[in-house]
Amino acid sequence: MQPSRLFRSTTTAAAAAAAALVLLISGCSSGPSSPGGAGSESRSAEAGADPPASAVTPLAPLPTAIPANLRPYYDQKLSWHDCGVAGFQCATMKAPLDYAKPNPDTDLKLAVARRTATGPGQRLGSLLVNPGGPGGSAIDYLQQYAPQPAAVRARYDMVAMDPRGVARSEPIECLTDRQMDRFTQTDTTPDTPAEVNALVAAYRNFAKGCEAHSGKLLPHVSTIESARDMDVLRAVLGDKKLTYVGASYGTFLGATYAGLFPTRSGRLVLDGAMNPSLDSRTTNINQTAGFNTAFTAFAEDCVKQKDCPLGTENAQDAGRRLSALFKKLDAHPLDTGQDRKLTESLATTGVIAAMYDQGAWPMLRAAITQAEDGNGRALLALSDSYYERDASGHYANQMYANPAVNCLDLPGAFAGPDQVRAALPAFRKASPVFGDNFAWSALNCAYWPVKPSGMVHRIAAKGADPIVVVGTTRDPATPYTWAKGLAGQLSSATLLTYVGDGHTAYGRGSDCIDTAINTYLLEGTPPAKNKNCT
């Protein structure tokens, strides 16, 4: 099962899928491993419409004066050292576990990395990046994938901080790797009461594991707290205002920062934007429709290819064929040459992993072909790339941090199975292929051990410098309507549109997008109003 509301940049998702290509190629060349072949919405969720402004609480900015009990954090000095990656330095920043009751005995240690400005040209300060998730490692992103070009790197110190609970920053832990293997195989399209009970038990066990291993941290990994950590980092780095590029969930983090600290918000790029005014159920059904849009684009391309395993008719027929494969796997999981079989849930996750970037479409065609021939290895590799499961069977921390943040930020989409059943028609309408899976996957927060501390809100960030919000028209994970919604809320926002496929737009090959954002970062001039790029 994939976690509800996972928002991460295309760059990291595509890189993970590319790593899976090695397994995919070897899986295709090694021959077959088996005989016979090589929720009810209170507003217009499906339309992605914003609720009336009067119906949503605005996010109030924090006082501009730094409280005396937080001053030691703002005044701390970082000790930079080599971190084993050429060109980068690392440090540890202290932050209070609880901003309402700071206590040095419970301080968090947050990992920070930087690459200093290379020149030529006058240094413009620090540029903080975040790839999304929630739960994605910003440091890994910076060191391996960050797309900022030489002209930007020359003028800025490139900086990343793993948010609290993530990767190197007091990571949340929940299950052993073997337990996580079993969890990912849980059926998320239950057909019987027994299967529903098994799904609920899996969610309960997951939550109990998180509570047992990370109980003290779980109440303090909200987006608001991570945004406050970013302000501490801004001050520690010596910047009067924050310059920031956030992708996917990173847009929610950046917008939250702007809402809390509008007068300290500098040049902010929010790429693959989320809409903070939508509740969990609406968010989930919008994302279901977004992945359906992405699958339709894949299917329309697939049926034109000679190697398409989903027929040569049309996207609708391709969707029926994929659904038939999922149903077959539900009854008879496929061998993979490993001690894990390809279940329906793992196959669905593998397909979803390839929806983040059209560059993965050829991999997906080959993986589905292999599955049709009785070998599940390639789809399993794509699924593993999504879950960040490495060759040794170890899972990265993102799959634990993700629900911890999501379930704390907002009340869950559903309180129990009956509410999921009632919402199934809406999810199936949003996506005939993925609807059931996404609906049942949205049940996870119902059993979370910590009550949510956040709520739906609008972010105006009045007084902030110009902000650039970027949306991709056929984005699967953060639908384009969300970018329009966020840009409409932020008082100083400009919407920049990429007309195309995939999740996020910056650094993915569009000279139009890259030039507009680079000009903004280097000169402070946002793109023209409602600018479209291809």
Beta strands, then each sheet from edge to edge (+ up, - down):
strand 1: 7-8
strand 2: 57-58
strand 3: 81-82
strand 4: 89-95
strand 5: 108-115
strand 6: 125-130
strand 7: 132-133
strand 8: 156-161
strand 9: 242-247
strand 10: 265-271
strand 11: 457-458
strand 12: 467-474
strand 13: 493-501
strand 14: 531-533
sheet 1: 1+ 7-
sheet 2: 2+ 11+
sheet 3: 3+ 4- 5+ 8- 6- 9- 10- 12- 13- 14-
end
